[in-house]
Amino acid sequence: MPRKSLTDRRAEKLAQLDAIRKELAALETKAGERLGRLALKAGLADLDLNDDTLLEEFRAIAGRFRSPPNGAQPEQAAAPAPPAPPA
């Protein structure tokens, strides 16, 4: 079997790259839909908050669940979560 030309090998790799990009986009869409459903269930859609405020709060939530950097103790890595508002 003759060796494939550079053009053919390049085209194959570009096709693989395109397929991987589409797969990543689908994964991000699926994750976004999941988070959206959870936000709706939590009642976030009913709150009058702008995107910047919501993003800041989502980042704070993510920070509480990330591993501490450089072996720091969990208390040093993030401030404790504020108490839940009374129901």
N, C-alpha and C positions, 0 to 999 in steps of 0.2 A: 504494500500500500504506500503510495507516495506521500511524502511529508506535506502537511497543509501549509499554505502560504501564510505569510504574516498577516495579510489582509483578512484571510479566513479565520485565523486564530483570534485576531483582534475583534472581529465581528462577533465571534462566539462569546468572548469575554464581555463585550459590551451588552450582549443580550442577557448574559447571566447577571450582570450588574443591574440592568433594568428590572429584571425579575426580582432581585433582592430589594431594590428600592420600592417596588410595588408591594412586596411582602411587608416591609417595614411600615409603609403607609397604612396598610390594612391593620397591622398590629396597633398602631397609634390610634386609628379610628375606633377599633374595638375597645381599647383602654379608655378613650375619651367618652365613649357611649356608656361604659360601666360607671365611670366617675360621675357622669351627668345623671344617670339613674339614681345613684346614691345621694347626690346633692339634692335632687328633687324629693327623695324620701326623707331627707333630713330637714326639708323645709327651706332650703337656701333660696329657692326661686321666689319665695314670698317676702324675702328681706329686701329692703331698698338700699343695696350696697353697690358701689361702683366696682369695676373690674380690678382696679388697683388694690382696693381694700380686700377683695376676695383673694387675689393672688398673694397678697402679704400673709393672709391667714392660712392659705393652703401651704405656703412655704414654711410657716411656723409649725403646722401639723407634720409636714414631712421631716422637719428638723428634729422633732421629738422622737422619731422612729429610726433615724439614721444612726449608724455606728459612730461612736465618738472618734474624732481625728487623733492620730498619733498616740493611741493607747491612753488617752486621757480618761479620767473617771467620768461616768455618765453625768454626775453632778456638775462637772466642769464644762462639759460639752454643750449643754443647753440649759436654759432656765427652766424651772419647773412649770408645768402647765397651770394656767390660772384655774381657780375653782369654778365648777360648773354653776351657772346661774340657777337660782331657786326656781323650782317648777311651779 
